[in-house]
Amino acid sequence: MVPALTMTALRILLPLLLVGNSPLGRPLPVPGSDDLYQYDDGTAFWTTWAGLNRGTWFHMDDFYPGAGGFDLAQLEFWFFNGAGGMAWDTPFFLAEVWNGGSGGPETQLDQTSVTAIHYAPCYSTYPSPLQTDPDFWSLINTEMSSGGWPSVLGDNTPQAVNHSFFSDEFLVWEPWIIQGPTANDFMIRASGEFSLLEESTWGSIKALF
């Protein structure tokens, strides 16, 4: 007979696995630095392969009120292979940068092929920084996979405002909600410089809210 606790755990976890989310065996640290702009809290608790496209909407006003444009120099991604018994069918994905507000990506600025690494930072770097609007999206396009891989890491702290989303058809963007009512955050970070601000403000990072 299966213990009652195990059955309860299965009832909780099975729907999550079916929609492409899996808890890690234990929380894992995901180190950051002062020159990174991020919404995640620095501790990975989940991995997800939900949606053909997964992304973070960056609203740079959150980091510097009244921010002008942003010169994006690099994106940082963290992935996890094999959680929930789901091994990747490919480590390759397309890192995309789009301008657009909270409703979804609108204008594509770049698409770069990147190789994901298991539980280590991987990067899409722009030697000539991309000049973005104050609102832009960093996307993981998994069209090279048959099942949404590589699976990105995410934290366990819902935001007051949704910033991590996924979509299959690129029309409706669903917030990545694990325990609700608002979304947790993917481990997708950005670095660069604010376009119209003094150098002393560059690289500052806003405390999580």
Secondary structure, 3 states (H helix, E strand, C coil): CCCHHHHHHHHHHHHHHHCCEEEEEEEEECCCCCCCECCCCCEEEEEECCCCEEEEEEEHHHCCCCCCCEEEEEEEEEECCCHHHCCCCCCEEEEEEEECCCCCCCEEEEEEEEECCECCEEEEEEEEEEEECCEEEEEEECCCCCCCCCCEEECCCCCCCCCEEEECCCCCCEECCCCCCCCCCECEEEEEEECCCCHHHCCCCCCCC
